[in-house]
């Protein structure tokens, strides 16, 4: 369960990293599992001058909290992203990448 919780946090991180230019935003959501228990997520971020910063939390069905955050910067057709997610046990996963248009 711990690994899937971190995977969920990373999925949230990746989906939020794809945000287009906007001054500020907030998102939240709830997933109800077949057992009736829930996973809650919330995040926020802001963008200016081709760069976005974001962060948030994911709370699992057992109350464990994962945090995530990072940035995406685009310049001359190349977008780079850097981010990390820390699970409820304190383990951190970092990721980075770039894409050319």
C-alpha positions as CSV (number, residue, x, y, z in Angstrom):
1,X,0.0,0.0,0.0
2,X,2.8,2.4,0.8
3,X,4.3,2.1,-2.7
4,X,0.9,2.7,-4.4
5,X,0.3,5.7,-2.2
6,X,3.7,7.2,-3.4
7,X,2.7,6.3,-6.9
8,X,-0.6,8.2,-6.5
9,X,1.4,11.2,-5.2
10,X,3.7,11.1,-8.2
11,X,0.7,10.8,-10.6
12,X,-0.8,13.9,-9.0
13,X,2.6,15.6,-9.4
14,X,2.8,14.7,-13.1
15,X,-0.8,15.8,-13.8
16,X,-0.3,19.2,-12.1
17,X,3.0,19.7,-13.9
18,X,1.2,19.9,-17.2
19,X,-0.6,23.2,-16.2
20,X,-0.6,25.9,-18.9
21,X,0.2,29.5,-18.2
22,X,-2.2,31.1,-15.6
23,X,-1.5,33.4,-12.7
24,X,-2.7,31.1,-9.9
25,X,-4.8,28.0,-9.4
26,X,-6.1,25.5,-6.9
27,X,-7.3,22.0,-7.3
28,X,-8.8,19.4,-5.0
29,X,-10.4,16.0,-5.4
30,X,-11.6,12.9,-3.6
31,X,-11.4,9.3,-4.8
32,X,-13.7,6.8,-3.1
33,X,-12.3,3.2,-3.0
34,X,-14.5,0.1,-3.4
35,X,-14.2,-0.3,0.4
36,X,-15.8,3.1,0.9
37,X,-12.6,4.7,2.2
38,X,-11.3,7.8,0.5
39,X,-8.1,9.4,-0.8
40,X,-8.1,13.2,-0.8
41,X,-5.8,15.5,-2.8
42,X,-5.3,19.2,-2.9
43,X,-2.8,21.3,-4.7
44,X,-2.1,24.9,-5.8
45,X,0.4,26.8,-7.9
46,X,1.1,29.9,-9.8
47,X,2.7,30.8,-13.1
48,X,4.5,33.8,-14.5
49,X,7.0,34.5,-17.3
50,X,7.0,30.9,-18.6
51,X,7.5,29.3,-15.2
52,X,5.1,27.5,-12.9
53,X,5.5,26.4,-9.3
54,X,3.2,23.9,-7.7
55,X,2.7,21.9,-4.6
56,X,0.2,20.0,-2.6
57,X,-0.8,17.0,-0.5
58,X,-2.4,13.6,-0.9
59,X,-4.0,12.0,2.2
60,X,-4.5,8.3,2.0
61,X,-7.2,6.1,3.4
62,X,-5.2,5.4,6.6
63,X,-4.5,9.1,7.2
64,X,-1.0,9.0,5.9
65,X,0.0,12.2,4.1
66,X,2.3,12.6,1.0
67,X,3.5,16.0,-0.1
68,X,4.7,17.0,-3.5
69,X,6.0,20.1,-5.2
70,X,8.1,21.4,-8.0
71,X,8.4,23.7,-11.0
72,X,8.0,23.7,-14.8
73,X,9.9,26.2,-16.9
74,X,9.6,26.7,-20.7
75,X,12.1,28.7,-22.7
76,X,12.6,28.8,-26.5
77,X,10.5,25.7,-27.1
78,X,12.1,23.5,-24.4
79,X,10.2,22.8,-21.2
80,X,12.0,21.4,-18.2
81,X,10.4,20.1,-15.0
82,X,11.8,19.3,-11.5
83,X,9.8,17.9,-8.7
84,X,9.6,15.7,-5.7
85,X,7.1,13.7,-3.6
86,X,7.6,12.6,0.0
87,X,5.5,9.8,1.3
88,X,4.1,9.3,4.8
89,X,7.1,7.2,5.8
90,X,9.4,10.1,4.9
91,X,10.8,8.6,1.8
92,X,11.3,11.1,-1.1
93,X,11.2,10.4,-4.8
94,X,12.6,13.1,-7.1
95,X,12.1,13.4,-10.8
96,X,13.1,15.8,-13.6
97,X,12.8,15.9,-17.3
98,X,12.5,18.0,-20.4
99,X,10.6,18.0,-23.6
100,X,11.1,20.0,-26.9
101,X,8.2,21.4,-28.9
